[in-house]
Amino acid sequence: MKTIEDVREMDIGKELEQLWGSQEHSRIRACLFNLIIYSREPRRTAYFHSLVQMIIENFPCRIIFIEGTGNDDDFIRTDVSVKGSGKGGEIACDQIRIQASGESMAKVPFLLLPHIVPDLPVYLLWGQDPTQDNHILPHLEGFANKVIFDSETTDNLQRFSKEMLHQMQTWESTITDLNWARVSAWRNLFAQTFEDPEDIDHLQSSQKIAIKYNATKDDTCRNCQVQAIYLQGWLAGRLRWMFKELERNGKEVKITYITHSGSVEITLEPSFREDLPAGSIIGINVFGSHQSHYAMERIESTRQVKISISSYDQCQIPHYTLLSNLERNHSLMKEIFYDTNSHHYSNMLQAISQMDWRT
């Protein structure tokens, strides 16, 4: 990657062309859409750079990376570079990096707008709570085809859920919640496991469900409960369970719902696994009617999940399946760029908006 640093705002376009003039003629300049990334926390900047690299390996695009430094100094700084993708880096993309702080953050939307490639889609990858950004996002959302964000950064999921439901009604763009995308493999696995009418009946009349998640924190994830909260909220929304109460016992959380046949307790149980991404789901246990037990457990650091099903009169032979690999293949790309707003997501937000999830 070649970079020109400390570029004057008025010279961004000229410097990019000069940079391309110095590139090898074998490299192909490609751009399918505009990707604007915003991150205000230095701990997450490296994560978003890796995510950008994964994106351009599949979809070359113009990258505009906004980094908020978080300090009080009033400054703005721009760099331009060329990022390669493909095995030999033969396909390359423009990247414009904008670092800003203080009152200069208000200038950022007006600085980047002239550098959006016209007549191509615009995707916003937002590294902060989109319901709390009043400086940059409101100026860009109207130009965007999709807003992609990470709800891990919010400090109050209840407030976030209520405001996001409102935003979905007012924004013109579609949205993608990265944590919703990350639990898609488990949602699909759960739906496949409880596909037959008998299994659905056991689930509907279940009395206890335990969701185990990886509570090992890292620089990209500090709120490790989010994926587990989303999964239980999705389940409650699909089955139309009514929230009753939430209890905390240390790091373990118990949510009680009123069901058609009585009540069910869903516990979110922390576990600590260094071999898995922070916040990822490790396993699900469903204790249903007729002494039925459905156990789904991820095998160490692999994508394999062991599924065991038993009841009072039979015990099935355990079988194994694979979770789609959201970290490295096209599954995450599909969730981000192809899937549209779903009533499943809205129902999940409705379910968790009734609970106090402040962190």
C-alpha positions in Angstrom: 0.0 0.0 0.0 1.4 3.4 -1.0 0.4 6.4 1.0 0.7 10.2 0.7 0.4 11.8 4.1 -0.7 15.2 5.3 -2.7 16.0 2.1 -4.4 19.4 2.0 -8.2 19.1 1.8 -8.3 20.8 -1.5 -5.7 18.5 -3.0 -7.2 15.1 -2.2 -8.4 14.4 -5.7 -5.2 15.6 -7.3 -3.0 13.6 -4.9 -5.0 10.4 -5.6 -4.4 10.8 -9.3 -0.7 11.4 -8.8 -0.6 8.3 -6.6 -2.2 6.2 -9.3 0.2 7.6 -11.9 3.1 6.0 -9.9 1.4 2.6 -9.6 2.4 -0.5 -11.7 0.3 -0.6 -14.9 -0.7 -4.2 -14.1 -2.9 -3.1 -11.2 -6.6 -2.5 -11.9 -8.4 0.4 -10.3 -11.8 -0.9 -9.3 -14.8 0.6 -7.4 -18.2 -1.0 -7.0 -19.5 1.4 -4.4 -18.4 4.0 -1.8 -17.6 2.7 1.7 -17.5 5.3 4.5 -16.2 4.1 7.9 -16.3 6.0 11.1 -14.5 5.0 14.3 -14.0 7.1 17.4 -12.3 4.6 19.6 -8.6 3.8 18.9 -9.0 0.3 20.4 -11.4 -0.6 17.5 -9.6 1.1 14.6 -7.5 -2.0 13.8 -10.6 -4.2 13.8 -12.3 -2.0 11.3 -9.2 -1.9 9.1 -9.2 -5.7 9.0 -12.9 -5.7 8.2 -12.3 -3.3 5.4 -9.6 -5.6 4.0 -12.0 -8.5 4.1 -14.7 -6.4 2.3 -12.4 -5.3 -0.6 -11.2 -8.8 -1.1 -14.8 -9.5 -2.2 -16.0 -6.1 -3.3 -13.5 -3.5 -4.4 -14.7 0.0 -3.4 -13.6 3.5 -2.6 -12.8 3.7 1.1 -13.2 6.9 3.1 -12.0 6.2 6.7 -12.9 8.7 9.4 -11.0 8.4 12.6 -12.1 10.5 15.6 -9.2 10.9 18.0 -11.3 11.6 21.0 -9.1 14.4 22.4 -10.0 18.0 22.8 -7.5 19.4 20.3 -9.1 21.1 17.3 -7.5 19.6 14.1 -8.1 17.8 10.9 -5.6 15.7 8.9 -6.0 13.8 5.6 -4.0 11.0 3.9 -4.6 9.2 0.6 -3.4 5.7 -0.3 -4.0 2.7 -2.6 -5.0 -0.6 -1.0 -4.5 -3.8 -2.9 -6.9 -6.8 -2.9 -6.7 -10.2 -4.5 -4.0 -12.8 -4.2 -1.3 -10.6 -5.9 -2.8 -7.3 -5.1 -3.6 -6.9 -8.8 -6.9 -5.1 -8.0 -6.6 -1.9 -6.0 -8.9 0.6 -4.4 -8.7 4.3 -3.4 -8.5 5.1 0.3 -9.0 8.5 1.9 -8.3 8.7 5.6 -9.6 11.7 7.6 -8.4 12.2 11.2 -10.3 14.9 13.1 -11.0 16.1 16.6 -12.7 18.9 18.4 -14.8 21.4 16.5 -13.2 20.2 13.2 -15.4 17.0 13.3 -18.3 19.2 12.1 -16.3 19.9 8.9 -15.9 16.2 8.0 -19.2 15.6 6.1 -18.5 18.6 3.9 -14.9 17.5 3.3 -15.8 14.0 2.1 -18.9 14.6 0.1 -17.0 15.8 -3.0 -15.0 12.6 -3.0 -17.9 10.2 -3.1 -17.9 8.5 -6.5 -21.2 9.5 -8.2 -23.8 7.1 -9.5 -22.5 4.3 -7.2 -24.1 3.0 -3.9 -22.9 4.5 -0.6 -22.5 2.3 2.4 -21.8 3.7 5.9 -19.9 1.4 8.3 -20.5 3.1 11.7 -18.2 2.1 14.6 -20.3 4.0 17.2 -23.9 3.9 18.4 -25.8 5.4 15.4 -28.6 6.6 17.7 -26.2 8.9 19.6 -24.3 10.5 16.7 -25.4 14.0 16.1 -22.4 15.4 14.3 -21.6 13.4 11.2 -24.2 10.6 10.6 -27.2 13.0 10.2 -25.4 14.7 7.3 -24.5 11.4 5.5 -27.5 9.2 6.2 -29.6 10.8 3.4 -26.9 9.9 0.8 -26.5 6.3 2.0 -28.0 3.1 0.6 -27.2 1.2 3.8 -26.0 2.0 7.3 -24.0 -0.8 8.9 -23.2 -0.5 12.6 -22.1 -2.3 15.7 -24.4 -2.2 18.7 -21.5 -3.3 21.0 -20.6 0.3 21.5 -23.9 1.3 23.1 -24.0 1.6 26.9 -27.8 1.1 27.1 -29.4 -1.5 24.9 -32.9 -0.7 26.1 -32.6 2.9 25.0 -30.8 1.9 21.8 -33.6 -0.6 20.9 -36.3 2.0 21.3 -34.5 4.7 19.3 -33.4 2.3 16.6 -37.0 1.2 16.1 -37.8 4.9 15.6 -34.9 5.4 13.2 -36.0 2.5 11.1 -39.2 4.3 10.5 -37.6 7.6 9.6 -34.3 6.8 7.8 -34.4 6.3 4.0 -31.5 3.9 4.0 -31.7 0.2 5.1 -29.6 -0.9 8.1 -27.5 -3.8 9.1 -26.6 -4.5 12.7 -23.3 -6.4 12.9 -24.2 -8.3 16.1 -27.5 -9.4 14.4 -25.4 -10.7 11.5 -23.0 -12.5 13.9 -25.8 -14.5 15.4 -27.3 -15.4 12.1 -25.6 -18.8 12.0 -27.0 -19.7 15.4 -30.5 -18.5 14.4 -30.4 -20.7 11.4 -29.1 -23.7 13.4 -31.9 -23.1 16.0 -34.6 -23.0 13.3 -33.3 -26.2 11.7 -33.2 -28.0 15.0 -36.7 -27.0 15.9 -38.3 -27.6 12.5 -40.7 -30.6 13.2 -44.0 -29.9 14.9 -43.1 -32.1 17.8 -39.8 -30.2 18.4 -41.7 -26.9 18.1 -44.2 -28.1 20.7 -41.4 -29.0 23.1 -39.9 -25.5 22.6 -43.2 -23.7 23.1 -43.7 -25.5 26.4 -40.1 -25.3 27.6 -39.4 -24.2 31.1 -35.7 -23.4 30.9 -33.3 -22.3 28.2 -29.6 -21.6 28.9 -27.5 -19.6 26.4 -23.7 -19.8 27.1 -21.5 -17.0 25.6 -17.8 -16.1 25.6 -17.3 -13.4 28.2 -13.6 -13.0 27.4 -13.1 -9.4 26.5 -10.7 -8.0 23.9 -10.1 -4.7 22.2 -12.9 -5.1 19.7 -15.6 -6.2 22.2 -16.1 -5.0 25.8 -19.9 -5.7 26.0 -19.8 -9.4 25.5 -23.5 -10.1 26.3 -24.9 -8.5 23.2 -25.1 -11.5 21.0 -26.6 -13.6 23.7 -29.2 -10.8 24.4 -30.0 -10.7 20.7 -30.5 -14.4 20.5 -32.9 -14.7 23.4 -34.7 -11.6 22.2 -35.1 -13.1 18.7 -36.5 -16.3 20.3 -38.9 -14.4 22.5 -40.1 -12.3 19.6 -40.7 -15.3 17.3 -42.6 -17.2 19.9 -44.5 -14.1 21.1 -43.5 -14.6 24.7 -44.3 -11.7 27.1 -41.6 -10.3 29.3 -42.1 -10.6 33.0 -38.9 -9.9 34.9 -35.1 -9.7 34.7 -32.7 -10.8 37.5 -29.0 -10.5 37.8 -26.8 -12.8 39.9 -23.2 -11.6 39.4 -22.5 -11.9 35.7 -25.3 -14.3 35.1 -28.7 -13.0 33.9 -32.1 -14.6 34.1 -35.0 -13.4 32.1 -38.5 -14.8 32.8 -41.2 -14.8 30.0 -44.9 -15.6 30.1 -45.6 -18.3 27.5 -48.8 -19.9 26.2 -48.3 -22.8 28.6 -47.0 -21.0 31.7 -43.5 -19.4 31.9 -40.0 -20.0 30.8 -36.6 -18.9 32.3 -33.8 -17.9 29.9 -30.4 -17.7 31.5 -27.4 -16.0 29.9 -24.3 -17.8 31.2 -20.8 -16.4 30.8 -17.9 -18.7 30.0 -14.3 -17.9 29.2 -12.8 -19.2 26.0 -9.6 -17.7 24.6 -10.0 -19.7 21.4 -13.2 -18.0 20.3 -14.1 -14.4 19.4 -15.3 -12.3 22.3 -19.0 -12.3 22.8 -19.7 -15.3 20.5 -22.3 -17.9 21.4 -20.8 -21.2 22.8 -23.9 -23.3 23.3 -27.6 -23.5 23.9 -29.5 -25.9 26.1 -33.3 -26.2 25.9 -35.2 -28.2 28.5 -38.6 -28.8 27.0 -41.8 -30.7 27.8 -41.8 -34.5 28.4 -38.3 -34.3 29.9 -36.9 -33.3 26.4 -33.4 -31.8 26.3 -31.9 -30.2 23.2 -28.2 -29.5 23.6 -26.2 -27.5 21.0 -22.5 -27.1 21.9 -19.7 -25.6 19.9 -16.6 -27.8 19.7 -13.5 -25.9 20.9 -12.1 -23.5 18.3 -13.7 -25.2 15.4 -17.0 -24.3 13.6 -18.4 -27.7 14.5 -21.5 -27.9 16.7 -22.5 -31.0 18.5 -26.3 -31.5 18.7 -27.8 -34.0 21.2 -31.5 -34.6 21.6 -33.2 -36.7 24.2 -36.5 -37.2 26.0 -38.1 -39.5 28.7 -38.5 -42.4 26.2 -35.7 -42.0 23.6 -32.2 -40.7 23.1 -31.1 -39.8 19.6 -27.5 -40.4 18.4 -25.6 -37.1 18.6 -24.8 -35.5 15.3 -22.6 -32.6 14.1 -23.0 -29.6 11.9 -21.0 -26.6 10.8 -21.7 -23.0 11.6 -21.3 -20.7 8.7 -18.0 -18.9 9.1 -18.8 -15.3 9.6 -15.3 -14.3 10.4 -13.7 -15.4 7.1 -16.0 -16.2 4.2 -18.9 -14.7 2.2 -21.5 -15.3 5.0 -20.8 -11.9 6.6 -20.7 -10.2 3.2 -24.1 -11.6 2.4 -25.5 -10.4 5.7 -24.0 -6.9 5.3 -24.6 -6.2 1.6 -27.5 -8.3 0.5 -29.9 -8.8 3.4 -32.5 -6.1 4.0 -34.3 -5.0 7.1 -36.2 -7.9 8.6 -39.3 -8.1 10.8 -37.3 -10.6 12.8 -34.9 -7.9 13.7 -37.7 -5.5 14.6 -39.4 -8.1 16.8 -36.1 -8.7 18.5 -35.7 -5.0 19.2 -39.2 -4.8 20.6 -38.5 -7.7 22.9 -35.3 -6.3 24.4 -36.6 -2.7 24.6 -38.8 -3.9 27.5 -35.7 -4.7 29.7 -33.1 -2.7 31.5 -29.8 -3.6 29.7 -27.7 -0.7 30.9 -24.0 -1.6 31.1 
